Amino acid sequence: MRGDLTPRPGEHGLHRAARIEDAVKGLAGARLRRRGYHARAVAYPGYGGPGWVRVFGRVLLGREDTRDEAEREVVRKVRGWRNFLTVPVADAAVTVRIGGHERVVRTNREGYLDERVEIDLPPGEHEVVLTVGPQSSAPDALPPDVELVEDDTEGGAETLPPSALPHSGSARVVVVGPEPVTGLLSDIDDTVVVTRLPRPLVAAWNSFVLDERARVPVNGMAELYRQVVAENPGAPVVYLSTGAWNVAPTLARFLDRSGYPPGPLLLTDWGPTNTGWFRDGSAHKRESLARLARELPQVTWLLVGDDGQHDPTLYAEFLSAAPERVAGVGIRRLTPAEQLLAGGRPLASDAMPEDSPVPWVTGDNGYEILHHWYRAGVLRSP
């Protein structure tokens, strides 16, 4: 099954901006290959359910010592602009290995892969390994799905040949069991991290210049999320944002450093689309919510966002369409200054439904939302 990211080359005519971007990246890629750069796979955390997993990743050009460099990057100061100086590899063959099986897929024009792999794994955490290759230009040179015999190592872990390691990446995939469970879906910008997006100058500073260790978490949100997970064993945690996939490693390190529970990131591509210069952030969130509802019908969601832009409206729409799929809503109130920076107006309109069928609470920080959810019975008071 194809993913939701942009189509591969040749599926239909591209917008002029996309063609310009492809030409620039093609020239940059050719020059980097002459300097010894090779295609390498980067895996992002994914999720799944009974009989399937959704795998995210990207193929970029990098040096053979990229893995060592990535480890050094964690402990040194990292400026945001480094995340955007990447050259993707379009239509690259990638081998997906998980649970003792493998499947060969191809990246889209931006080097991304977003694939649903049919495989039956037990609930819990699993490791997915993405390996670049074999690279062939022939469209039918690779089988669409190659099944290997299952190994007998715990969790389906596999030992890859040493030659494949420089071109491989691994990530965590969480499989949700068939039993009903409460999950947590959270916005990122101004909900878990103070960003004051999308004012152009502030956004550019936060994304391109600011040292990633200088990012500030929203007070009390990590404690709120940890309490949700503690009261709901096996609860899936999903972070949904209009941010670019380029900053996924930075966001993952920030979440871990700030004490947030781990979970997959649902982000967007940075740059022109097949049809225009920019992507529709609201459409990305709306479609992601609808897909989660389809794919994980056993999950009832706690939705957390902020009132700076579109979260209240999007959550109200989702609640109206599927009230049985929502356990509660928590909206962080931005300060007047944050509201001005986020939306260009002193205060945001209140999109809370008049007669919400579930507890809909607001608070200045995570502690206030936690307190309100205690009082509403969404969470058990300590």
N, C-alpha and C positions, 0 to 999 in steps of 0.2 A: 504494500500500500504506500502510495506516495505521501510525503510530508506536506506541511502547509507553507513551506517557504517558497521563494520565487521559482518560476519554471526554469528548466535547463535550457541552454542555448538552442535556438531553432524551433522552439515550441510556438512562438508567434512573434510578430514584429516588436522590437524593443523601442522604448522611448529614446529620443536623441541623447538625453543625459546619461542613460544607461550605456548607450553605445560609446559615448566619449569615455566614460569610466572604464569600460572594458578595454578600450584601446590603450589608455594610460597604464592600466595594470598589466596588459600584455607586454608593453615595452619594458616596464619595470621588471616583470618576471623573467623576460629573456636576459636582461642584464644581470640579474641576481644569479640565474643558473650558470652563466658564464663565470661568475665569481665563486662557484662551488656550492651554491645553495641547493637544497633538495626539498622535495615535498615531505611534510611531516603532518601527522594527524593530532588534533587536539580534541579530546573528549570532554563533554559537558555532562553534569548530572542529569539523569532521566528518571522516568517513572513508568509504572506498568500495572497491569491487573491480571486476573486469571486468563492465561493463554496468550499474553502479549506483553511487549515492552516498547516504550517509545525512546528511541536513541537519538541523541543530539551530538553533533561534532562539527569540525571544520578542518580543512586541509590548507595549510599555509606553507610558504617557502621559508626555510630556516637552515641553519648550519647543523652539522652533525652533533655539535656539543650543546644543542638547544636544551636538552634535559638538565644538564649541569647548570646551564645559565639560568633556567627557570627556578632551580632550587636556590641559587644565589640571589635571585630577584626577590624572594620572599623576605630576606633579611636585610635588604638594602632599601634605601629610599626610592620609591617608584613614582615618577610623574605620569599623570594621566595621558599625556600626548603619546607616550610610547605605545599604548594599546592600539592606536589608530594607524601606526606605521607598519602595516602588514600587507602582504601580497597574497591573495587567495589563489588556489588552484581549482579552476573550473573543470567539471566533468572528470574528476579524478576517481579511479577505482579505489574503494576502501573495503577492507574485510572487517566485518563486525563479528567479534567473538564474545559469546556470553553463554553461560550454563552448559558448556561442552558442545555448543553448536557454532557454526559460522555461516555468514551470508555475505555476499559481495554486492555492494551498492555503489552509486555514483553521486558525487557532489553536484550542487546546482551552480549557476553562473557566478555566485559569490563565494564558492568553496564550501558552502554549508551542506550538512546532511541532517534531515529530520525524518527519520524512518520508523515506521511501526513494524516490528519484527514479531512474527507469530511464534511464540515459544511458551511452554508451560513451566513456570518457575514457582517455587514455594514463596509464600509471603515473606518479606524481609528485604535485607540489603544484598545486592549482588554487584559484581564488578563486570563492566563492559570494557573490552579492549578494542580499539580501532587501529588498524594497521594499513598504511598506504601500500597499494599494489595488489595484484600486478597492474601496471599501467599500460593500457593498450588502446589504440584509437579505433579498433574494430568494434562496432556496436554489439555484435553477438559473439565476441571472443571470450566473454565471461559468462558462466552460468548464472541465472538470476538468483538461485538459492542453492547453496551447497551445504548439505547436512553431513556432519561428521559423527562418528560414534561418540557417545557420552563418556567422559572420563570419570574416574572414581575418586577424584580429589574433592575435598569438602567445599561446597559452594560452587562447584563447577569451574574452579580456577584452572588456568592453563599456563604451561610454560612455553613461551614463544622462542623461536630461534634467535640467537644473539644478533644476527644480521638485521632482524626486524625491529629491534628495540629502538634505534635512533629515529625510526619513522612511525612509532606507535605512541598512543596516548590512552590512558584509562580513566574511568570515572565511576561513580557510585550510581546505581539504579535501584530505586525503591519500588518493590512490587506490593501492591495493596491486596489483601485477601478478599474473599467474597463476602465476608460478614459485614453488616452495617457498622460504620465507624464515622466519627466526627473528624473532619480535616480542617486545616487552616490555610486560607489563601490570603496573601498579603501583597499590597503595593510596596514599592521600595522608596522612591523619591519622596521625601518629607513625611514618610510613614515610619521607616526603620532608620533612615539616615537623613540628616538635615542637608538639603541640597539647594532649596530655593529656586527650583526650576520652574518655568523655562525662560526667565529673563535672560536675553542673549549674553550679556557680558558676564553675569554670574554663572550661567550654565557653562560658558566657555572656560571660565576660571576653574570651576569645580571639576570639569571633565578633562581638561588638557593641561592645566598648570599645577593645581593643588596636589601636594604630596598625599598619596593614598592614606598614610597613617594619620593625616590631619583631619580626616573625615570624622564627623561627630554623630554618634548614634542618638536617636530620639530617646529621651529619658523614660525608662520603665517598660519599653516595648519588648526587650529581650526577656525580662521577667514575666511579662504577660504571655509570650509565646511558649516559654518553658513550662508555665503552669498548664497551658492548653495541652501540650504534649504529655505532661505528667499525668493528667487526668484522663487522657484518651490514648492508651497504649496502641501502637501501630498507626497512629494518626499521620496521614500524609501532610507535609508542609510544602507549599508551593509559593514561590515569589514571582509575581507578575508585574512587569514594568515595560514602559515604552523605551527604555534604555537600549543601547546597542550591545550586540553580542561581544564586541571588542572589549568591553569592560567586565565581562563575566568573571575572569580570574580575579580582578580587583574586588568585585562585589563579594565573591565567595570568601576571599581572605578577610574582608571587612566583617562579614556576618560571623565567621568563626572567631575572629579576634574580639568581637563585641558580645559574644555569648548567645547568639541566636541559634536555634536548632537548624541543622542542615536540611536542604531541600533543593529540588530542581529550580532553575531560573528559566522563566519564559520571557525572552527578550526579543528584540527585532534587529533587523540588519541596519547598518549605518550607510547612508548614501542613496543614490537614485534608485528608483524602482523600475519595473518593466513599463510602467505607465506614467511616471512623473518624477519630479525631483525629490519628493519626500513621501514618507509613509504616513498613514493615518493611525495615530496612536490609539485613539478611541476604538477604532475598528479592530486593531490588534487585541486589545483587552476584551472587547465584546466577543470576538471569535474564540479567544482562548477560554473564556468562561463557558461558552456553549460547548466547546469540545470536551472540557473536563466533565461537564454534566453528562455528556453522551458516553464517554469512555469509562467513567467511574460512577455508575448509577448507585453503588452501595455507599457512597460518601455523602454526608450532609456537611455543608461548609460553614465555617465561621469566616466572615469576610471582614478584612481590616484595610482601611485606606485613610485618606485625608480629604479635607474639604477645599483644597487649593485649586483643583481642576475638575476632573470628570468622575472621580470615584463614586460619590454619592448617587449621581444619576445612573451610572452603569450598574451599580449594585441594586438600585431600586428597580431597574428594568429586569435584571436577573431574578430578583425576588418576586416580581409580578408574574414573570413567565413560569417560574418553577419554585413556588413557596415551600414545597416539601423538600427541596434540596438545600435550604438555608437554615442553619441553627441560630444564627445571630449575626449582627452587623456592628462593627465598632469603627467610628470615624474620629480621627484625630483633628481637633480644631487648631488651625494655624493661628499664630498671632496676627494682629493687623498688619505688621510690617511684612511678615511672611506671605500673607494674603496678597499684599500689593505686589510683591516680587513674583509670586506664582501666577497671579491672574490679572494683574493690572487694575485691580479694584480693591477698595478697603476691606470688604467682606464678601464671602461667597454666598450664593443663594443656598437655602436649605432644601435639599432634595429628599429629605426623609418622608416616606409615605405617611399620610395622616393616620391611617389605621394599619400599621405594620403588623403582620401576623407573627413576627418573631421579635425578640428584643433588639431594638435599634438604639445604640447609645453613642454619646459623644464625650470626648474628654480632651484636655490639653496635652496629655501624655499617656503612656501605657499604664501607669498606676491608676489613673482615673478610670480608664476603660475597664481595667481589671476589677476595680471596686464596683462599678456599675454592673458588670456581668455577674459578680457575686450576688448582688442584690436582686438581679433579675432571674437568678437560678440557672444561668448558662454555665457557670462554673460553681464548684462546691467551695464554700467558704472554709478556710483553714481552721 
